[in-house]
Amino acid sequence: MIQLYHPLSASATPSLLTVRAVSCPPMSVARRILLRASRSAWLARQLRDRAFFRRAVRRFMPGEALSAALEAAADLAAQGIGSVLTQLGEQVATRGEAARVRDHYLDVLAQVRERRLPSELSVKLTHLGLDVDRAACRADLEALAQGAADAESFLWIDMEESRYVDATLEMFRSVRAAYSRVGVCLQAYLRRTPADLDALLALAPAIRLVKGAYNEPAALAYTVKRDVDSAYLTLAERLLDRAARAQARPVFGTHDMRLAQQIRERATALHVAPGSYEVHMLYGIRASDQRALAREGVRVRVLISYGTHWFPWYMRRLAERPANVWFVVRNLI
Ligand SMILES: Cc1cc2nc3c(=O)[nH]c(=O)nc-3n(C[C@H](O)[C@H](O)[C@H](O)COP(=O)(O)OP(=O)(O)OC[C@H]3O[C@@H](n4cnc5c(N)ncnc54)[C@H](O)[C@@H]3O)c2cc1C
């Protein structure tokens, strides 16, 4: 067991971080530290305004302003690549903040419509005040679903930590009952996800399948990459099988090119029509693969994040690939 004195708690004062290194390979230790760091208000305050840190963040976002995200979406559209826009932020503490997020997204949809961009939206329910007032959050989500329908766009619901899964799926079901242009993210690392997917399939749902980006206990989630990858492929096959019968819109949110290739081969074997599934990646990650896939006829979208509340999100990007920490270090020099 390693004990590190490090300011990783969400509280204002540094706390003791205990990492059970005995049971984790070294990469897992780095990942766990970065994911705990993502929830540290203290660390966020220390790093957010440092120039070297802000420079490193730019690798994953075209800018903090919506205008930068819309420009990036237009550039991608010119290359035959769609986009998904998301304003960074989560776990707001007041209804006022949540209402501002809703109004911001309604404005984004209006701009997408006006500029005729092939852009969709992705929102976090805790950014829309899930923790504050569930009924108001549902009403805001419905307003966004209506806005997405009016703009002929699409509304994705992100999946956050495991404690939000039930509420997120319940909210998705209720909004999906009235609006068809709504989809939800499922995380392959969660042991419950096969059952969740089965329960959703009757809705002919739009599902964005991802591996999962949070720090979850082994009782709830696979912690070994090989197990997560295998769970992902099994779920992907189930979705493709439905897509072959036009009973699902599967989106594979991954940069894992080996997995993407396996999914494509499976899609061909199942006679899934081209365009009946999509691959979504994050802005700034594997950009050349994004373009290559699009050239080869795969439907590709890039999720573009923008906004000022990037600290927890950026730390999750570092945790996905701890080698990314060297980008931060390089920006120091
Ligand atoms: C469109 C989209 C939406 C997402 N939405 C959610 C969500 O709602 N909820 C959620 O929990 N998670 C979400 N994620 C994150 C996801 O859960 C994974 O954490 C993330 O995609 C990394 O997993 P991977 O599938 O790319 O595979 P990995 O096995 O982690 O990575 C495969 C390869 O991709 C490259 N790569 C991956 N991540 C990075 C990175 N950060 N920097 C540089 N290279 C990288 C590396 O070359 C790596 O070897 C989303 C991801 C995408 C692409």
The ligand as a Gaussian input file, in Angstrom:
#p B3LYP/6-31G(d) Opt

LIG

0 1
 C      -17.918000      10.696000     -28.197000
 C      -17.587000      10.261000     -26.799000
 C      -18.496000      10.488000     -25.782000
 C      -18.206000      10.070000     -24.490000
 N      -19.141000      10.213000     -23.499000
 C      -18.936000       9.674000     -22.277000
 C      -19.948000       9.684000     -21.277000
 O      -21.052000      10.212000     -21.458000
 N      -19.664000       9.079000     -20.078000
 C      -18.466000       8.476000     -19.830000
 O      -18.275000       7.913000     -18.755000
 N      -17.475000       8.509000     -20.750000
 C      -17.676000       9.081000     -21.947000
 N      -16.667000       9.063000     -22.884000
 C      -15.301000       8.660000     -22.500000
 C      -15.118000       7.132000     -22.578000
 O      -15.822000       6.518000     -21.526000
 C      -13.633000       6.740000     -22.470000
 O      -13.138000       7.184000     -21.224000
 C      -12.747000       7.308000     -23.560000
 O      -13.390000       7.302000     -24.799000
 C      -11.452000       6.487000     -23.691000
 O      -11.750000       5.172000     -24.061000
 P      -11.490000       4.576000     -25.551000
 O      -12.749000       3.872000     -25.938000
 O      -11.071000       5.655000     -26.443000
 O      -10.450000       3.441000     -25.366000
 P       -8.996000       3.385000     -24.658000
 O       -8.644000       1.952000     -24.590000
 O       -9.018000       4.173000     -23.370000
 O       -8.103000       4.139000     -25.692000
 C       -7.798000       3.611000     -26.955000
 C       -6.731000       4.494000     -27.578000
 O       -7.282000       5.784000     -27.886000
 C       -6.383000       6.818000     -27.573000
 N       -6.931000       7.627000     -26.461000
 C       -7.979000       7.339000     -25.669000
 N       -8.202000       8.329000     -24.798000
 C       -7.263000       9.250000     -25.029000
 C       -6.958000      10.512000     -24.463000
 N       -7.673000      11.032000     -23.457000
 N       -5.907000      11.206000     -24.959000
 C       -5.179000      10.721000     -25.988000
 N       -5.413000       9.534000     -26.566000
 C       -6.440000       8.809000     -26.111000
 C       -5.106000       6.162000     -27.150000
 O       -4.300000       5.979000     -28.301000
 C       -5.546000       4.815000     -26.638000
 O       -4.577000       3.822000     -26.705000
 C      -16.953000       9.472000     -24.196000
 C      -16.045000       9.255000     -25.232000
 C      -16.345000       9.619000     -26.509000
 C      -15.356000       9.357000     -27.594000

